[in-house]
């Protein structure tokens, strides 16, 4: 399933030390201005697989995080322990875990005016 929602807006401001979650209704954004404060975090709602952000003017603070990581995999089962150290018996191997999910594809086209780190 492929769906995209284009959002044209004058500006997006994410205050310092706050969090912004990109919803599935904002997979494409065209902005006149983007301002992200120091220490802000951008994350993604479940179901977002790609984000295309364009901003004519962008000011990005220090320590900003864009967390587009995929879902974590699941740990495998632990192996069985040996009976005891004194009888030198071996334990048994654990079971493999499952793979994690794909990361979110992020495309940023920004007219950067100011950038922190």
C-alpha positions, 0 to 999 in steps of 0.5 A, a space after each residue: 500500500 502506498 499513500 502520501 499526504 502532501 501538506 503545504 504550510 507557512 511554517 512549522 515551529 518545534 520549541 526547544 526541548 520538546 517532541 514532535 511526532 510526524 503523523 501518517 497524514 504528513 508524509 510530505 511537507 512543503 514549508 516556507 519556514 522550519 524552526 527547530 529549537 535546541 534539544 528538540 526531538 522528531 519521531 514518527 507515528 506507527 505506519 509512517 514509512 517515509 517523510 519528505 520535508 522541504 523548507 525554503 528557510 530552515 533554522 535548526 538548533 543544537 542537539 536536535 534528534 530525528 529518530 527514524 529508527 525501525 522497530 526493534 527485533 525480538 530477543 531469542 530465548 535463552 539457552 538452558 543452563 548446565 546442571 552444575 559447575 561441578 559435573 562439567 555439563 554443557 548448557 544448551 544453545 539459545 534460540 535466534 531472535 527476530 529481525 527488526 523493522 526497516 528504518 523510515 526513509 527521510 528526505 530533507 531539502 532545506 534552505 538552511 539559514 542557521 544550524 547547530 549540531 
